[in-house]
Amino acid sequence: MIEDFDNCILIKPDETMLDEIASYRAAFLDAGQKLYGSGLLPEFEDPEDWLHHNRISEDRETVPAGRVPSEQFVLFRMSDQKIVGMITFRHEFNDFTREYGGNIGYSVHPNERRKGYAKRMLTECLDRCRAFGLDRVLITCRVRHEASRRTILACGGVYAKTVYCKRDDATLERYWVELS
């Protein structure tokens, strides 16, 4: 579990976190791991460009083509000023997110796993979804991703079905979380 649970906050990333954003990205790339719940962070070498992308993605009028309005958050540990996780909240669906991506995607830093951070982020993000006005959210995970499945179930996820995403060559489990 999280040793310093009360010292973590779920906030939108900003310019004060540029080095931490770069470090978080590098941790996944160096480990050869997929970086979920970070929007397009793997595609942005410059964290400032990623922050700009996050800002324009929040508004339906400025969101890039093919994307849906979304908000990006980080779980920031105040004691050492580290990003320990990232989570994206998609406000609505397009065809792809309706079937495969869901409303929420998240990741935990490779060195910070198995401490309860994913559940903490997801719980807080579900509160934000509720405040936004959603009645339920869709969350997906890869079939072989046991830790993500346990997190989703611990936060009230109810299994709906398994689907195959040809684009990503991935078999995904779909879960709904009722917010009302």
ChimeraX attribute file (.defattr): number of C-alpha atoms within 10 A of each C-alpha:
attribute: neighborCount
match mode: 1-to-1
recipient: residues
	/A:1	9
	/A:2	14
	/A:3	8
	/A:4	10
	/A:5	13
	/A:6	9
	/A:7	13
	/A:8	21
	/A:9	17
	/A:10	20
	/A:11	13
	/A:12	17
	/A:13	21
	/A:14	16
	/A:15	10
	/A:16	8
	/A:17	18
	/A:18	16
	/A:19	12
	/A:20	17
	/A:21	23
	/A:22	17
	/A:23	16
	/A:24	21
	/A:25	21
	/A:26	15
	/A:27	15
	/A:28	18
	/A:29	13
	/A:30	8
	/A:31	9
	/A:32	9
	/A:33	10
	/A:34	11
	/A:35	22
	/A:36	19
	/A:37	20
	/A:38	22
	/A:39	25
	/A:40	12
	/A:41	21
	/A:42	16
	/A:43	10
	/A:44	15
	/A:45	12
	/A:46	12
	/A:47	21
	/A:48	16
	/A:49	13
	/A:50	20
	/A:51	21
	/A:52	11
	/A:53	19
	/A:54	25
	/A:55	18
	/A:56	16
	/A:57	22
	/A:58	19
	/A:59	15
	/A:60	13
	/A:61	9
	/A:62	12
	/A:63	17
	/A:64	14
	/A:65	7
	/A:66	8
	/A:67	16
	/A:68	19
	/A:69	21
	/A:70	21
	/A:71	20
	/A:72	25
	/A:73	23
	/A:74	27
	/A:75	24
	/A:76	22
	/A:77	18
	/A:78	13
	/A:79	9
	/A:80	8
	/A:81	12
	/A:82	19
	/A:83	23
	/A:84	22
	/A:85	26
	/A:86	30
	/A:87	26
	/A:88	23
	/A:89	25
	/A:90	25
	/A:91	20
	/A:92	15
	/A:93	17
	/A:94	14
	/A:95	9
	/A:96	13
	/A:97	18
	/A:98	13
	/A:99	16
	/A:100	23
	/A:101	20
	/A:102	23
	/A:103	23
	/A:104	24
	/A:105	22
	/A:106	24
	/A:107	23
	/A:108	25
	/A:109	19
	/A:110	14
	/A:111	9
	/A:112	14
	/A:113	16
	/A:114	12
	/A:115	14
	/A:116	15
	/A:117	23
	/A:118	25
	/A:119	17
	/A:120	19
	/A:121	25
	/A:122	23
	/A:123	17
	/A:124	14
	/A:125	19
	/A:126	21
	/A:127	14
	/A:128	13
	/A:129	20
	/A:130	16
	/A:131	11
	/A:132	10
	/A:133	12
	/A:134	16
	/A:135	12
	/A:136	16
	/A:137	21
	/A:138	24
	/A:139	26
	/A:140	28
	/A:141	23
	/A:142	16
	/A:143	16
	/A:144	12
	/A:145	11
	/A:146	11
	/A:147	13
	/A:148	19
	/A:149	21
	/A:150	13
	/A:151	19
	/A:152	24
	/A:153	16
	/A:154	13
	/A:155	16
	/A:156	14
	/A:157	21
	/A:158	16
	/A:159	17
	/A:160	12
	/A:161	11
	/A:162	16
	/A:163	16
	/A:164	15
	/A:165	14
	/A:166	8
	/A:167	7
	/A:168	8
	/A:169	8
	/A:170	15
	/A:171	17
	/A:172	21
	/A:173	20
	/A:174	24
	/A:175	22
	/A:176	20
	/A:177	18
	/A:178	16
	/A:179	15
	/A:180	8
